[in-house]
């Protein structure tokens, strides 16, 4: 944001997006739209920590501040910074700035690797395989990106135009990010034999089979990598080992089961793949701060207030 004119125009676009998102997200929560890949979030209170899994998406906050933590890495994004996540990542989210008068407002645009590949292929953007890197990054908002986002959201006012124009504007949005300083990070997910693409495929397998024992040798063979190489690149991309990744998925699902279906702690542990109730309880408390039974009661009490 190099000039006062740019800052003023950026503020105007942000103000427009705030009004548009408020219209389509009138109450707190997550809101789908007529554009399949576009979602809005509105939260009017400080929240967190919230444990979840974020898929491939561009997240733009137009009002409020959020912290996004993956393993020991922490990222803040706000109206001047967007977040890009290239593959499924377990994370801890915390809303740092929001209230009823000025709620957090966010637009999320989900994408597939094929979209990135097609943009690269059709625009002649340079690519290099390079080494692996974190599967997420924070970039600085610019006017051209915000302008494209405004035009995409305004399409909701003329739904008859969505089939003809939405995909074109979405391509423009990701083209702008690919052109940005950290665009090379996003390019890697579009390259079929890049390390981040291989790790993304491995995370999909772990997600689908997270209740089963982890077979590292099989995963390495699937990725056409040595076991040592898989460990190294998996850690670089996700900030955790394959076992830690699986553990986060298991414990998040166990917490959901405890809260939604009222199963006991031992059954929740068994359902997500733990054979030892004591190990499950120990790892659960390490992640969430309380043993399973106490944590479930605390969460229910919080929701009933």
C-alpha positions as CSV (number, residue, x, y, z in Angstrom):
1,X,0.0,0.0,0.0
2,X,2.4,2.6,-1.3
3,X,0.3,5.7,-1.5
4,X,-2.3,7.7,0.3
5,X,-4.6,7.3,-2.8
6,X,-4.3,3.5,-2.7
7,X,-5.0,3.5,1.1
8,X,-8.1,5.6,0.5
9,X,-9.4,3.4,-2.3
10,X,-8.7,0.3,-0.2
11,X,-10.7,1.7,2.6
12,X,-13.6,2.5,0.3
13,X,-13.5,-1.1,-1.1
14,X,-13.4,-2.5,2.5
15,X,-16.3,-0.4,3.5
16,X,-18.3,-1.7,0.5
17,X,-17.4,-5.3,1.4
18,X,-18.5,-4.7,5.0
19,X,-21.9,-3.6,3.9
20,X,-22.3,-6.4,1.4
21,X,-21.2,-9.1,3.8
22,X,-23.5,-7.7,6.5
23,X,-26.4,-8.0,4.1
24,X,-25.7,-11.7,3.3
25,X,-24.6,-12.6,6.8
26,X,-27.1,-10.8,9.0
27,X,-26.5,-13.0,12.1
28,X,-23.5,-14.7,13.7
29,X,-22.3,-17.9,12.1
30,X,-21.2,-19.3,8.8
31,X,-23.2,-18.5,5.7
32,X,-23.1,-20.2,2.3
33,X,-24.0,-18.2,-0.8
34,X,-25.3,-18.8,-4.3
35,X,-21.6,-18.9,-5.4
36,X,-20.7,-22.4,-4.3
37,X,-17.1,-21.7,-3.2
38,X,-17.9,-18.4,-1.4
39,X,-18.8,-18.3,2.3
40,X,-19.2,-15.6,4.8
41,X,-18.5,-15.6,8.5
42,X,-19.9,-13.1,11.1
43,X,-18.9,-13.2,14.8
44,X,-19.9,-10.5,17.2
45,X,-17.9,-11.6,20.3
46,X,-14.4,-12.6,21.2
47,X,-14.1,-16.4,20.6
48,X,-11.5,-19.0,21.1
49,X,-9.6,-21.0,21.2
50,X,-11.6,-23.0,18.6
51,X,-10.1,-26.3,17.2
52,X,-11.0,-27.1,13.7
53,X,-9.6,-28.2,10.3
54,X,-9.2,-25.6,7.5
55,X,-9.3,-26.7,3.9
56,X,-7.8,-25.0,0.9
57,X,-9.1,-21.4,1.0
58,X,-8.5,-17.7,0.7
59,X,-9.7,-15.9,3.8
60,X,-10.2,-12.2,3.7
61,X,-11.3,-10.3,6.9
62,X,-12.8,-6.9,6.2
63,X,-13.6,-6.2,9.8
64,X,-12.0,-7.5,13.0
65,X,-8.8,-9.5,13.8
66,X,-8.3,-13.3,14.0
67,X,-5.3,-15.4,15.1
68,X,-4.7,-18.7,13.3
69,X,-2.3,-21.2,15.0
70,X,-0.9,-24.3,13.4
71,X,1.2,-26.4,15.8
72,X,3.6,-23.7,17.3
73,X,3.3,-21.3,14.3
74,X,1.0,-18.3,14.8
75,X,-0.6,-16.0,12.1
76,X,-2.6,-12.9,12.5
77,X,-4.8,-11.6,9.7
78,X,-7.0,-8.5,9.6
79,X,-8.4,-6.0,7.1
80,X,-5.0,-5.4,5.7
81,X,-3.8,-9.0,5.4
82,X,-5.3,-12.1,3.9
83,X,-4.7,-15.7,4.7
84,X,-4.2,-18.5,2.2
85,X,-4.3,-22.2,3.2
86,X,-3.2,-24.6,0.5
87,X,-4.3,-28.0,2.1
88,X,-6.3,-29.4,5.0
89,X,-4.7,-28.2,8.2
90,X,-5.8,-28.7,11.8
91,X,-5.7,-25.3,13.5
92,X,-6.6,-23.4,16.6
93,X,-8.5,-20.2,15.8
94,X,-9.0,-17.2,18.1
95,X,-11.0,-14.0,17.4
96,X,-9.0,-11.1,18.8
97,X,-11.2,-8.2,17.9
98,X,-15.0,-8.3,17.5
99,X,-18.1,-7.0,19.3
100,X,-21.8,-6.5,18.5
101,X,-21.3,-3.0,17.2
102,X,-18.3,-4.0,15.0
103,X,-18.5,-7.8,14.4
104,X,-15.8,-9.8,12.7
105,X,-16.7,-10.2,9.0
106,X,-14.8,-12.6,6.8
107,X,-15.2,-13.9,3.2
108,X,-13.7,-17.3,2.4
109,X,-13.2,-18.6,-1.1
110,X,-12.4,-22.3,-1.3
111,X,-10.4,-23.6,-4.2
112,X,-8.9,-26.8,-5.8
113,X,-5.3,-27.3,-6.9
114,X,-6.6,-27.7,-10.5
115,X,-7.7,-24.0,-10.5
116,X,-4.2,-22.9,-9.6
117,X,-2.7,-25.1,-12.3
118,X,-5.1,-23.8,-15.0
119,X,-4.3,-20.2,-14.2
120,X,-0.5,-20.9,-14.3
121,X,-0.9,-22.8,-17.6
122,X,-3.1,-20.2,-19.3
123,X,-1.2,-17.0,-18.2
124,X,2.4,-18.0,-18.6
125,X,3.3,-17.4,-15.0
126,X,6.8,-18.7,-14.2
127,X,7.0,-21.7,-11.9
128,X,9.7,-23.6,-10.1
129,X,9.4,-26.8,-8.2
130,X,11.7,-25.6,-5.3
131,X,11.7,-27.1,-1.9
132,X,8.7,-27.6,0.4
133,X,7.3,-24.7,2.5
134,X,4.5,-24.1,4.9
135,X,1.1,-24.8,3.4
136,X,-0.3,-21.5,4.5
137,X,0.8,-17.9,4.4
138,X,-0.4,-14.3,5.1
139,X,-0.2,-11.7,2.4
140,X,-0.8,-8.0,2.2
141,X,-4.1,-6.8,0.8
142,X,-3.9,-4.7,-2.4
143,X,-6.5,-2.7,-4.3
144,X,-6.7,-5.0,-7.4
145,X,-7.5,-7.9,-5.1
146,X,-10.1,-6.1,-3.1
147,X,-11.7,-4.7,-6.3
148,X,-12.1,-8.3,-7.7
149,X,-13.6,-9.5,-4.3
150,X,-16.1,-6.6,-4.4
151,X,-17.2,-7.5,-7.9
152,X,-17.6,-11.2,-6.9
153,X,-19.7,-10.5,-3.9
154,X,-21.8,-8.0,-5.9
155,X,-22.8,-10.8,-8.2
156,X,-25.0,-12.1,-5.4
157,X,-27.2,-9.1,-6.2
158,X,-27.7,-10.3,-9.8
159,X,-27.8,-14.1,-9.5
160,X,-28.6,-14.5,-13.2
161,X,-25.0,-13.3,-13.9
162,X,-23.3,-15.9,-11.6
163,X,-23.0,-18.7,-14.1
164,X,-21.3,-16.5,-16.7
165,X,-19.1,-14.3,-14.5
166,X,-18.3,-15.9,-11.1
167,X,-15.6,-18.3,-12.4
168,X,-13.9,-15.5,-14.3
169,X,-13.7,-13.3,-11.3
170,X,-12.5,-16.1,-9.0
171,X,-9.8,-16.8,-11.5
172,X,-8.8,-13.1,-11.4
173,X,-8.7,-13.2,-7.6
174,X,-6.3,-16.1,-7.5
175,X,-4.3,-14.6,-10.4
176,X,-3.8,-11.5,-8.3
177,X,-2.5,-13.6,-5.4
178,X,-0.2,-15.6,-7.7
179,X,1.3,-12.3,-8.8
180,X,1.9,-11.1,-5.3
181,X,5.2,-11.4,-3.3
182,X,4.3,-14.8,-1.8
183,X,2.6,-16.1,-4.9
184,X,5.2,-18.8,-5.5
185,X,4.0,-20.5,-2.3
186,X,0.5,-20.9,-3.9
187,X,1.9,-21.9,-7.2
188,X,3.3,-25.1,-5.7
189,X,-0.1,-26.6,-4.9
190,X,-0.9,-26.4,-8.6
191,X,2.1,-28.4,-9.7
192,X,1.4,-32.2,-9.6
193,X,4.8,-33.4,-8.5
194,X,5.6,-30.6,-6.1
195,X,6.3,-31.5,-2.5
196,X,3.3,-29.6,-1.2
197,X,1.0,-31.3,-3.6
198,X,2.3,-34.7,-2.5
199,X,1.9,-33.8,1.1
200,X,-1.7,-32.5,0.4
201,X,-2.5,-35.9,-1.0
202,X,-1.1,-37.6,2.0
203,X,-3.1,-35.4,4.4
204,X,-6.2,-36.4,2.5
205,X,-5.4,-40.1,3.1
206,X,-4.8,-39.5,6.8
207,X,-8.1,-37.6,7.1
208,X,-10.0,-40.4,5.4
209,X,-8.4,-43.1,7.6
210,X,-7.5,-41.3,10.8
211,X,-9.1,-44.0,13.0
212,X,-6.7,-46.6,11.6
213,X,-3.1,-47.2,12.6
214,X,-0.7,-44.9,10.7
215,X,1.4,-46.8,8.1
216,X,4.2,-44.4,7.3
217,X,5.9,-46.8,4.9
218,X,2.7,-47.1,2.9
219,X,2.2,-43.3,2.8
220,X,5.8,-42.8,1.7
221,X,5.3,-45.3,-1.1
222,X,2.1,-43.6,-2.2
223,X,4.0,-40.3,-2.4
224,X,6.9,-41.9,-4.1
225,X,9.2,-40.6,-1.3
226,X,11.5,-42.2,1.2
227,X,10.2,-42.3,4.8
228,X,12.8,-39.8,5.9
229,X,11.9,-37.4,3.0
230,X,8.2,-37.8,3.8
231,X,8.8,-36.8,7.5
232,X,10.9,-33.9,6.5
233,X,8.5,-32.4,3.9
234,X,5.4,-33.2,5.9
235,X,6.8,-31.2,8.9
236,X,7.8,-28.3,6.7
237,X,4.4,-28.1,5.0
238,X,2.1,-28.7,8.0
239,X,4.4,-27.7,11.0
240,X,3.8,-31.2,12.5
241,X,4.7,-34.8,12.0
242,X,2.2,-37.3,10.3
243,X,1.5,-38.8,13.7
244,X,0.9,-35.4,15.3
245,X,-1.4,-34.5,12.4
246,X,-3.4,-37.7,12.9
247,X,-3.6,-37.1,16.6
248,X,-5.1,-33.7,16.1
249,X,-7.8,-35.1,13.9
250,X,-8.5,-37.9,16.3
251,X,-8.8,-35.6,19.3
252,X,-10.9,-33.0,17.5
253,X,-13.3,-35.7,16.4
254,X,-13.4,-37.2,20.0
255,X,-14.3,-33.7,21.3
256,X,-17.1,-33.4,18.8
257,X,-18.4,-36.8,19.8
258,X,-18.3,-36.0,23.5
259,X,-20.2,-32.7,23.0
260,X,-22.7,-33.8,20.4
261,X,-23.6,-37.4,21.2
262,X,-22.9,-37.7,24.9
263,X,-20.8,-40.8,24.6
264,X,-18.5,-41.5,27.5
265,X,-14.8,-40.7,27.3
266,X,-13.6,-44.3,26.8
267,X,-16.1,-44.9,23.9
268,X,-15.1,-41.6,22.3
269,X,-11.4,-42.7,22.5
270,X,-12.1,-46.1,21.0
271,X,-14.2,-44.6,18.2
272,X,-11.4,-42.4,17.0
273,X,-8.8,-45.1,17.1
274,X,-7.3,-45.1,20.6
275,X,-6.8,-48.5,22.2
276,X,-5.8,-47.2,25.6
277,X,-8.3,-45.1,27.6
278,X,-5.5,-43.7,29.8
279,X,-3.4,-42.6,26.7
280,X,-6.5,-41.0,25.2
281,X,-7.3,-39.1,28.4
282,X,-3.7,-38.0,28.8
283,X,-3.3,-36.7,25.2
284,X,-6.8,-35.1,25.2
285,X,-5.9,-33.2,28.4
286,X,-2.6,-32.1,26.9
287,X,-4.3,-30.7,23.8
288,X,-7.5,-29.1,25.4
289,X,-6.3,-28.4,28.9
290,X,-8.9,-30.6,30.7
291,X,-9.6,-34.4,30.8
292,X,-12.4,-35.5,28.4
293,X,-15.3,-35.6,30.9
294,X,-14.4,-32.3,32.5
295,X,-13.9,-30.6,29.1
296,X,-17.2,-31.8,27.8
297,X,-19.0,-30.5,30.9
298,X,-17.2,-27.2,30.6
299,X,-18.2,-26.8,26.9
300,X,-21.8,-27.7,27.6
301,X,-22.0,-25.2,30.5
302,X,-20.5,-22.5,28.3
303,X,-23.0,-23.2,25.5
304,X,-26.0,-23.1,27.9
305,X,-25.1,-19.6,29.3
